[in-house]
Amino acid sequence: MSDELDDYSAVADEQLDELEVADRELYNAVLTVCALIFQDPRRAQSMSTSVSTADGIVLRLAVPGCHPYKVFWTSEGPRIEAVFPHP
């Protein structure tokens, strides 16, 4: 298994597959946010809020122009954990 496959959780991968079919514009906006997270995680972290979960801290980064969609990610890796509408 390559490292690239570990960049996205199974949940996030499934959510992105659904977005790709349902809303191509939103899908592309989400991919832009994911690219920022992978290319400049420190900057992405400074733009994110944090959410405490049973599994630890997850960062939440808004998808510009696509309220209320957020990309949930963890800094180790980094790794995209989920994508969905969230207040």
Phi and psi restraints in degrees (range 20) as a CNS / XPLOR table:
assign (resid 1 and name C) (resid 2 and name N)
       (resid 2 and name CA) (resid 2 and name C) 1.0 -82.9 20.0 2
assign (resid 2 and name N) (resid 2 and name CA)
       (resid 2 and name C) (resid 3 and name N) 1.0 162.3 20.0 2
assign (resid 2 and name C) (resid 3 and name N)
       (resid 3 and name CA) (resid 3 and name C) 1.0 -62.4 20.0 2
assign (resid 3 and name N) (resid 3 and name CA)
       (resid 3 and name C) (resid 4 and name N) 1.0 -33.4 20.0 2
assign (resid 3 and name C) (resid 4 and name N)
       (resid 4 and name CA) (resid 4 and name C) 1.0 -59.2 20.0 2
assign (resid 4 and name N) (resid 4 and name CA)
       (resid 4 and name C) (resid 5 and name N) 1.0 -36.4 20.0 2
assign (resid 4 and name C) (resid 5 and name N)
       (resid 5 and name CA) (resid 5 and name C) 1.0 -66.2 20.0 2
assign (resid 5 and name N) (resid 5 and name CA)
       (resid 5 and name C) (resid 6 and name N) 1.0 -25.1 20.0 2
assign (resid 5 and name C) (resid 6 and name N)
       (resid 6 and name CA) (resid 6 and name C) 1.0 -85.2 20.0 2
assign (resid 6 and name N) (resid 6 and name CA)
       (resid 6 and name C) (resid 7 and name N) 1.0 -3.9 20.0 2
assign (resid 6 and name C) (resid 7 and name N)
       (resid 7 and name CA) (resid 7 and name C) 1.0 -69.7 20.0 2
assign (resid 7 and name N) (resid 7 and name CA)
       (resid 7 and name C) (resid 8 and name N) 1.0 -22.0 20.0 2
assign (resid 7 and name C) (resid 8 and name N)
       (resid 8 and name CA) (resid 8 and name C) 1.0 -129.2 20.0 2
assign (resid 8 and name N) (resid 8 and name CA)
       (resid 8 and name C) (resid 9 and name N) 1.0 135.8 20.0 2
assign (resid 8 and name C) (resid 9 and name N)
       (resid 9 and name CA) (resid 9 and name C) 1.0 -69.7 20.0 2
assign (resid 9 and name N) (resid 9 and name CA)
       (resid 9 and name C) (resid 10 and name N) 1.0 164.4 20.0 2
assign (resid 9 and name C) (resid 10 and name N)
       (resid 10 and name CA) (resid 10 and name C) 1.0 -60.8 20.0 2
assign (resid 10 and name N) (resid 10 and name CA)
       (resid 10 and name C) (resid 11 and name N) 1.0 -37.2 20.0 2
assign (resid 10 and name C) (resid 11 and name N)
       (resid 11 and name CA) (resid 11 and name C) 1.0 -62.7 20.0 2
assign (resid 11 and name N) (resid 11 and name CA)
       (resid 11 and name C) (resid 12 and name N) 1.0 -50.2 20.0 2
assign (resid 11 and name C) (resid 12 and name N)
       (resid 12 and name CA) (resid 12 and name C) 1.0 -62.5 20.0 2
assign (resid 12 and name N) (resid 12 and name CA)
       (resid 12 and name C) (resid 13 and name N) 1.0 -41.0 20.0 2
assign (resid 12 and name C) (resid 13 and name N)
       (resid 13 and name CA) (resid 13 and name C) 1.0 -60.4 20.0 2
assign (resid 13 and name N) (resid 13 and name CA)
       (resid 13 and name C) (resid 14 and name N) 1.0 -43.9 20.0 2
assign (resid 13 and name C) (resid 14 and name N)
       (resid 14 and name CA) (resid 14 and name C) 1.0 -65.7 20.0 2
assign (resid 14 and name N) (resid 14 and name CA)
       (resid 14 and name C) (resid 15 and name N) 1.0 -42.6 20.0 2
assign (resid 14 and name C) (resid 15 and name N)
       (resid 15 and name CA) (resid 15 and name C) 1.0 -63.2 20.0 2
assign (resid 15 and name N) (resid 15 and name CA)
       (resid 15 and name C) (resid 16 and name N) 1.0 -40.6 20.0 2
assign (resid 15 and name C) (resid 16 and name N)
       (resid 16 and name CA) (resid 16 and name C) 1.0 -67.0 20.0 2
assign (resid 16 and name N) (resid 16 and name CA)
       (resid 16 and name C) (resid 17 and name N) 1.0 -39.0 20.0 2
assign (resid 16 and name C) (resid 17 and name N)
       (resid 17 and name CA) (resid 17 and name C) 1.0 -60.1 20.0 2
assign (resid 17 and name N) (resid 17 and name CA)
       (resid 17 and name C) (resid 18 and name N) 1.0 -41.8 20.0 2
assign (resid 17 and name C) (resid 18 and name N)
       (resid 18 and name CA) (resid 18 and name C) 1.0 -66.5 20.0 2
assign (resid 18 and name N) (resid 18 and name CA)
       (resid 18 and name C) (resid 19 and name N) 1.0 -42.5 20.0 2
assign (resid 18 and name C) (resid 19 and name N)
       (resid 19 and name CA) (resid 19 and name C) 1.0 -63.5 20.0 2
assign (resid 19 and name N) (resid 19 and name CA)
       (resid 19 and name C) (resid 20 and name N) 1.0 -37.9 20.0 2
assign (resid 19 and name C) (resid 20 and name N)
       (resid 20 and name CA) (resid 20 and name C) 1.0 -58.1 20.0 2
assign (resid 20 and name N) (resid 20 and name CA)
       (resid 20 and name C) (resid 21 and name N) 1.0 -36.9 20.0 2
assign (resid 20 and name C) (resid 21 and name N)
       (resid 21 and name CA) (resid 21 and name C) 1.0 -83.0 20.0 2
assign (resid 21 and name N) (resid 21 and name CA)
       (resid 21 and name C) (resid 22 and name N) 1.0 -42.3 20.0 2
assign (resid 21 and name C) (resid 22 and name N)
       (resid 22 and name CA) (resid 22 and name C) 1.0 -79.4 20.0 2
assign (resid 22 and name N) (resid 22 and name CA)
       (resid 22 and name C) (resid 23 and name N) 1.0 -38.0 20.0 2
assign (resid 22 and name C) (resid 23 and name N)
       (resid 23 and name CA) (resid 23 and name C) 1.0 -153.4 20.0 2
assign (resid 23 and name N) (resid 23 and name CA)
       (resid 23 and name C) (resid 24 and name N) 1.0 89.7 20.0 2
assign (resid 23 and name C) (resid 24 and name N)
       (resid 24 and name CA) (resid 24 and name C) 1.0 -60.5 20.0 2
assign (resid 24 and name N) (resid 24 and name CA)
       (resid 24 and name C) (resid 25 and name N) 1.0 -37.4 20.0 2
assign (resid 24 and name C) (resid 25 and name N)
       (resid 25 and name CA) (resid 25 and name C) 1.0 -65.5 20.0 2
assign (resid 25 and name N) (resid 25 and name CA)
       (resid 25 and name C) (resid 26 and name N) 1.0 -45.1 20.0 2
assign (resid 25 and name C) (resid 26 and name N)
       (resid 26 and name CA) (resid 26 and name C) 1.0 -63.4 20.0 2
assign (resid 26 and name N) (resid 26 and name CA)
       (resid 26 and name C) (resid 27 and name N) 1.0 -42.5 20.0 2
assign (resid 26 and name C) (resid 27 and name N)
       (resid 27 and name CA) (resid 27 and name C) 1.0 -56.0 20.0 2
assign (resid 27 and name N) (resid 27 and name CA)
       (resid 27 and name C) (resid 28 and name N) 1.0 -46.6 20.0 2
assign (resid 27 and name C) (resid 28 and name N)
       (resid 28 and name CA) (resid 28 and name C) 1.0 -66.2 20.0 2
assign (resid 28 and name N) (resid 28 and name CA)
       (resid 28 and name C) (resid 29 and name N) 1.0 -37.7 20.0 2
assign (resid 28 and name C) (resid 29 and name N)
       (resid 29 and name CA) (resid 29 and name C) 1.0 -64.6 20.0 2
assign (resid 29 and name N) (resid 29 and name CA)
       (resid 29 and name C) (resid 30 and name N) 1.0 -41.0 20.0 2
assign (resid 29 and name C) (resid 30 and name N)
       (resid 30 and name CA) (resid 30 and name C) 1.0 -64.1 20.0 2
assign (resid 30 and name N) (resid 30 and name CA)
       (resid 30 and name C) (resid 31 and name N) 1.0 -41.9 20.0 2
assign (resid 30 and name C) (resid 31 and name N)
       (resid 31 and name CA) (resid 31 and name C) 1.0 -63.4 20.0 2
assign (resid 31 and name N) (resid 31 and name CA)
       (resid 31 and name C) (resid 32 and name N) 1.0 -33.5 20.0 2
assign (resid 31 and name C) (resid 32 and name N)
       (resid 32 and name CA) (resid 32 and name C) 1.0 -63.6 20.0 2
assign (resid 32 and name N) (resid 32 and name CA)
       (resid 32 and name C) (resid 33 and name N) 1.0 -42.4 20.0 2
assign (resid 32 and name C) (resid 33 and name N)
       (resid 33 and name CA) (resid 33 and name C) 1.0 -64.5 20.0 2
assign (resid 33 and name N) (resid 33 and name CA)
       (resid 33 and name C) (resid 34 and name N) 1.0 -43.5 20.0 2
assign (resid 33 and name C) (resid 34 and name N)
       (resid 34 and name CA) (resid 34 and name C) 1.0 -61.3 20.0 2
assign (resid 34 and name N) (resid 34 and name CA)
       (resid 34 and name C) (resid 35 and name N) 1.0 -39.9 20.0 2
assign (resid 34 and name C) (resid 35 and name N)
       (resid 35 and name CA) (resid 35 and name C) 1.0 -61.8 20.0 2
assign (resid 35 and name N) (resid 35 and name CA)
       (resid 35 and name C) (resid 36 and name N) 1.0 -41.8 20.0 2
assign (resid 35 and name C) (resid 36 and name N)
       (resid 36 and name CA) (resid 36 and name C) 1.0 -60.0 20.0 2
assign (resid 36 and name N) (resid 36 and name CA)
       (resid 36 and name C) (resid 37 and name N) 1.0 -44.1 20.0 2
assign (resid 36 and name C) (resid 37 and name N)
       (resid 37 and name CA) (resid 37 and name C) 1.0 -59.4 20.0 2
assign (resid 37 and name N) (resid 37 and name CA)
       (resid 37 and name C) (resid 38 and name N) 1.0 -43.6 20.0 2
assign (resid 37 and name C) (resid 38 and name N)
       (resid 38 and name CA) (resid 38 and name C) 1.0 -75.4 20.0 2
assign (resid 38 and name N) (resid 38 and name CA)
       (resid 38 and name C) (resid 39 and name N) 1.0 -35.6 20.0 2
assign (resid 38 and name C) (resid 39 and name N)
       (resid 39 and name CA) (resid 39 and name C) 1.0 -82.0 20.0 2
assign (resid 39 and name N) (resid 39 and name CA)
       (resid 39 and name C) (resid 40 and name N) 1.0 -33.0 20.0 2
assign (resid 39 and name C) (resid 40 and name N)
       (resid 40 and name CA) (resid 40 and name C) 1.0 -145.2 20.0 2
assign (resid 40 and name N) (resid 40 and name CA)
       (resid 40 and name C) (resid 41 and name N) 1.0 69.6 20.0 2
assign (resid 40 and name C) (resid 41 and name N)
       (resid 41 and name CA) (resid 41 and name C) 1.0 -59.2 20.0 2
assign (resid 41 and name N) (resid 41 and name CA)
       (resid 41 and name C) (resid 42 and name N) 1.0 -31.2 20.0 2
assign (resid 41 and name C) (resid 42 and name N)
       (resid 42 and name CA) (resid 42 and name C) 1.0 -65.8 20.0 2
assign (resid 42 and name N) (resid 42 and name CA)
       (resid 42 and name C) (resid 43 and name N) 1.0 -44.3 20.0 2
assign (resid 42 and name C) (resid 43 and name N)
       (resid 43 and name CA) (resid 43 and name C) 1.0 -64.4 20.0 2
assign (resid 43 and name N) (resid 43 and name CA)
       (resid 43 and name C) (resid 44 and name N) 1.0 -45.3 20.0 2
assign (resid 43 and name C) (resid 44 and name N)
       (resid 44 and name CA) (resid 44 and name C) 1.0 -59.8 20.0 2
assign (resid 44 and name N) (resid 44 and name CA)
       (resid 44 and name C) (resid 45 and name N) 1.0 -39.6 20.0 2
assign (resid 44 and name C) (resid 45 and name N)
       (resid 45 and name CA) (resid 45 and name C) 1.0 -65.3 20.0 2
assign (resid 45 and name N) (resid 45 and name CA)
       (resid 45 and name C) (resid 46 and name N) 1.0 -38.4 20.0 2
assign (resid 45 and name C) (resid 46 and name N)
       (resid 46 and name CA) (resid 46 and name C) 1.0 -67.5 20.0 2
assign (resid 46 and name N) (resid 46 and name CA)
       (resid 46 and name C) (resid 47 and name N) 1.0 -22.4 20.0 2
assign (resid 46 and name C) (resid 47 and name N)
       (resid 47 and name CA) (resid 47 and name C) 1.0 -94.0 20.0 2
assign (resid 47 and name N) (resid 47 and name CA)
       (resid 47 and name C) (resid 48 and name N) 1.0 -6.2 20.0 2
assign (resid 47 and name C) (resid 48 and name N)
       (resid 48 and name CA) (resid 48 and name C) 1.0 -98.2 20.0 2
assign (resid 48 and name N) (resid 48 and name CA)
       (resid 48 and name C) (resid 49 and name N) 1.0 159.8 20.0 2
assign (resid 48 and name C) (resid 49 and name N)
       (resid 49 and name CA) (resid 49 and name C) 1.0 -105.8 20.0 2
assign (resid 49 and name N) (resid 49 and name CA)
       (resid 49 and name C) (resid 50 and name N) 1.0 164.3 20.0 2
assign (resid 49 and name C) (resid 50 and name N)
       (resid 50 and name CA) (resid 50 and name C) 1.0 -114.0 20.0 2
assign (resid 50 and name N) (resid 50 and name CA)
       (resid 50 and name C) (resid 51 and name N) 1.0 149.5 20.0 2
assign (resid 50 and name C) (resid 51 and name N)
       (resid 51 and name CA) (resid 51 and name C) 1.0 -127.1 20.0 2
assign (resid 51 and name N) (resid 51 and name CA)
       (resid 51 and name C) (resid 52 and name N) 1.0 129.9 20.0 2
assign (resid 51 and name C) (resid 52 and name N)
       (resid 52 and name CA) (resid 52 and name C) 1.0 -88.0 20.0 2
assign (resid 52 and name N) (resid 52 and name CA)
       (resid 52 and name C) (resid 53 and name N) 1.0 126.4 20.0 2
assign (resid 52 and name C) (resid 53 and name N)
       (resid 53 and name CA) (resid 53 and name C) 1.0 -123.9 20.0 2
assign (resid 53 and name N) (resid 53 and name CA)
       (resid 53 and name C) (resid 54 and name N) 1.0 173.2 20.0 2
assign (resid 53 and name C) (resid 54 and name N)
       (resid 54 and name CA) (resid 54 and name C) 1.0 -62.0 20.0 2
assign (resid 54 and name N) (resid 54 and name CA)
       (resid 54 and name C) (resid 55 and name N) 1.0 -25.8 20.0 2
assign (resid 54 and name C) (resid 55 and name N)
       (resid 55 and name CA) (resid 55 and name C) 1.0 -94.7 20.0 2
assign (resid 55 and name N) (resid 55 and name CA)
       (resid 55 and name C) (resid 56 and name N) 1.0 1.9 20.0 2
assign (resid 55 and name C) (resid 56 and name N)
       (resid 56 and name CA) (resid 56 and name C) 1.0 121.2 20.0 2
assign (resid 56 and name N) (resid 56 and name CA)
       (resid 56 and name C) (resid 57 and name N) 1.0 -165.3 20.0 2
assign (resid 56 and name C) (resid 57 and name N)
       (resid 57 and name CA) (resid 57 and name C) 1.0 -82.7 20.0 2
assign (resid 57 and name N) (resid 57 and name CA)
       (resid 57 and name C) (resid 58 and name N) 1.0 132.7 20.0 2
assign (resid 57 and name C) (resid 58 and name N)
       (resid 58 and name CA) (resid 58 and name C) 1.0 -121.5 20.0 2
assign (resid 58 and name N) (resid 58 and name CA)
       (resid 58 and name C) (resid 59 and name N) 1.0 137.2 20.0 2
assign (resid 58 and name C) (resid 59 and name N)
       (resid 59 and name CA) (resid 59 and name C) 1.0 -90.1 20.0 2
assign (resid 59 and name N) (resid 59 and name CA)
       (resid 59 and name C) (resid 60 and name N) 1.0 147.6 20.0 2
assign (resid 59 and name C) (resid 60 and name N)
       (resid 60 and name CA) (resid 60 and name C) 1.0 -127.9 20.0 2
assign (resid 60 and name N) (resid 60 and name CA)
       (resid 60 and name C) (resid 61 and name N) 1.0 119.5 20.0 2
assign (resid 60 and name C) (resid 61 and name N)
       (resid 61 and name CA) (resid 61 and name C) 1.0 -121.0 20.0 2
assign (resid 61 and name N) (resid 61 and name CA)
       (resid 61 and name C) (resid 62 and name N) 1.0 124.0 20.0 2
assign (resid 61 and name C) (resid 62 and name N)
       (resid 62 and name CA) (resid 62 and name C) 1.0 -67.2 20.0 2
assign (resid 62 and name N) (resid 62 and name CA)
       (resid 62 and name C) (resid 63 and name N) 1.0 146.9 20.0 2
assign (resid 62 and name C) (resid 63 and name N)
       (resid 63 and name CA) (resid 63 and name C) 1.0 -92.2 20.0 2
assign (resid 63 and name N) (resid 63 and name CA)
       (resid 63 and name C) (resid 64 and name N) 1.0 110.4 20.0 2
assign (resid 63 and name C) (resid 64 and name N)
       (resid 64 and name CA) (resid 64 and name C) 1.0 -56.1 20.0 2
assign (resid 64 and name N) (resid 64 and name CA)
       (resid 64 and name C) (resid 65 and name N) 1.0 133.5 20.0 2
assign (resid 64 and name C) (resid 65 and name N)
       (resid 65 and name CA) (resid 65 and name C) 1.0 76.2 20.0 2
assign (resid 65 and name N) (resid 65 and name CA)
       (resid 65 and name C) (resid 66 and name N) 1.0 4.2 20.0 2
assign (resid 65 and name C) (resid 66 and name N)
       (resid 66 and name CA) (resid 66 and name C) 1.0 -130.8 20.0 2
assign (resid 66 and name N) (resid 66 and name CA)
       (resid 66 and name C) (resid 67 and name N) 1.0 40.0 20.0 2
assign (resid 66 and name C) (resid 67 and name N)
       (resid 67 and name CA) (resid 67 and name C) 1.0 -55.8 20.0 2
assign (resid 67 and name N) (resid 67 and name CA)
       (resid 67 and name C) (resid 68 and name N) 1.0 134.6 20.0 2
assign (resid 67 and name C) (resid 68 and name N)
       (resid 68 and name CA) (resid 68 and name C) 1.0 -104.1 20.0 2
assign (resid 68 and name N) (resid 68 and name CA)
       (resid 68 and name C) (resid 69 and name N) 1.0 24.6 20.0 2
assign (resid 68 and name C) (resid 69 and name N)
       (resid 69 and name CA) (resid 69 and name C) 1.0 -69.4 20.0 2
assign (resid 69 and name N) (resid 69 and name CA)
       (resid 69 and name C) (resid 70 and name N) 1.0 138.7 20.0 2
assign (resid 69 and name C) (resid 70 and name N)
       (resid 70 and name CA) (resid 70 and name C) 1.0 -134.1 20.0 2
assign (resid 70 and name N) (resid 70 and name CA)
       (resid 70 and name C) (resid 71 and name N) 1.0 150.7 20.0 2
assign (resid 70 and name C) (resid 71 and name N)
       (resid 71 and name CA) (resid 71 and name C) 1.0 -104.1 20.0 2
assign (resid 71 and name N) (resid 71 and name CA)
       (resid 71 and name C) (resid 72 and name N) 1.0 124.4 20.0 2
assign (resid 71 and name C) (resid 72 and name N)
       (resid 72 and name CA) (resid 72 and name C) 1.0 -100.2 20.0 2
assign (resid 72 and name N) (resid 72 and name CA)
       (resid 72 and name C) (resid 73 and name N) 1.0 130.7 20.0 2
assign (resid 72 and name C) (resid 73 and name N)
       (resid 73 and name CA) (resid 73 and name C) 1.0 -148.6 20.0 2
assign (resid 73 and name N) (resid 73 and name CA)
       (resid 73 and name C) (resid 74 and name N) 1.0 160.7 20.0 2
assign (resid 73 and name C) (resid 74 and name N)
       (resid 74 and name CA) (resid 74 and name C) 1.0 -116.8 20.0 2
assign (resid 74 and name N) (resid 74 and name CA)
       (resid 74 and name C) (resid 75 and name N) 1.0 149.2 20.0 2
assign (resid 74 and name C) (resid 75 and name N)
       (resid 75 and name CA) (resid 75 and name C) 1.0 -76.4 20.0 2
assign (resid 75 and name N) (resid 75 and name CA)
       (resid 75 and name C) (resid 76 and name N) 1.0 -21.6 20.0 2
assign (resid 75 and name C) (resid 76 and name N)
       (resid 76 and name CA) (resid 76 and name C) 1.0 -72.8 20.0 2
assign (resid 76 and name N) (resid 76 and name CA)
       (resid 76 and name C) (resid 77 and name N) 1.0 117.6 20.0 2
assign (resid 76 and name C) (resid 77 and name N)
       (resid 77 and name CA) (resid 77 and name C) 1.0 120.1 20.0 2
assign (resid 77 and name N) (resid 77 and name CA)
       (resid 77 and name C) (resid 78 and name N) 1.0 -72.0 20.0 2
assign (resid 77 and name C) (resid 78 and name N)
       (resid 78 and name CA) (resid 78 and name C) 1.0 -68.7 20.0 2
assign (resid 78 and name N) (resid 78 and name CA)
       (resid 78 and name C) (resid 79 and name N) 1.0 171.1 20.0 2
assign (resid 78 and name C) (resid 79 and name N)
       (resid 79 and name CA) (resid 79 and name C) 1.0 -140.7 20.0 2
assign (resid 79 and name N) (resid 79 and name CA)
       (resid 79 and name C) (resid 80 and name N) 1.0 134.0 20.0 2
assign (resid 79 and name C) (resid 80 and name N)
       (resid 80 and name CA) (resid 80 and name C) 1.0 -83.7 20.0 2
assign (resid 80 and name N) (resid 80 and name CA)
       (resid 80 and name C) (resid 81 and name N) 1.0 124.1 20.0 2
assign (resid 80 and name C) (resid 81 and name N)
       (resid 81 and name CA) (resid 81 and name C) 1.0 -98.9 20.0 2
assign (resid 81 and name N) (resid 81 and name CA)
       (resid 81 and name C) (resid 82 and name N) 1.0 -37.8 20.0 2
assign (resid 81 and name C) (resid 82 and name N)
       (resid 82 and name CA) (resid 82 and name C) 1.0 -165.2 20.0 2
assign (resid 82 and name N) (resid 82 and name CA)
       (resid 82 and name C) (resid 83 and name N) 1.0 161.1 20.0 2
assign (resid 82 and name C) (resid 83 and name N)
       (resid 83 and name CA) (resid 83 and name C) 1.0 -140.7 20.0 2
assign (resid 83 and name N) (resid 83 and name CA)
       (resid 83 and name C) (resid 84 and name N) 1.0 118.0 20.0 2
assign (resid 83 and name C) (resid 84 and name N)
       (resid 84 and name CA) (resid 84 and name C) 1.0 -166.3 20.0 2
assign (resid 84 and name N) (resid 84 and name CA)
       (resid 84 and name C) (resid 85 and name N) 1.0 165.8 20.0 2
assign (resid 84 and name C) (resid 85 and name N)
       (resid 85 and name CA) (resid 85 and name C) 1.0 -68.3 20.0 2
assign (resid 85 and name N) (resid 85 and name CA)
       (resid 85 and name C) (resid 86 and name N) 1.0 134.5 20.0 2
assign (resid 85 and name C) (resid 86 and name N)
       (resid 86 and name CA) (resid 86 and name C) 1.0 -154.1 20.0 2
assign (resid 86 and name N) (resid 86 and name CA)
       (resid 86 and name C) (resid 87 and name N) 1.0 135.5 20.0 2
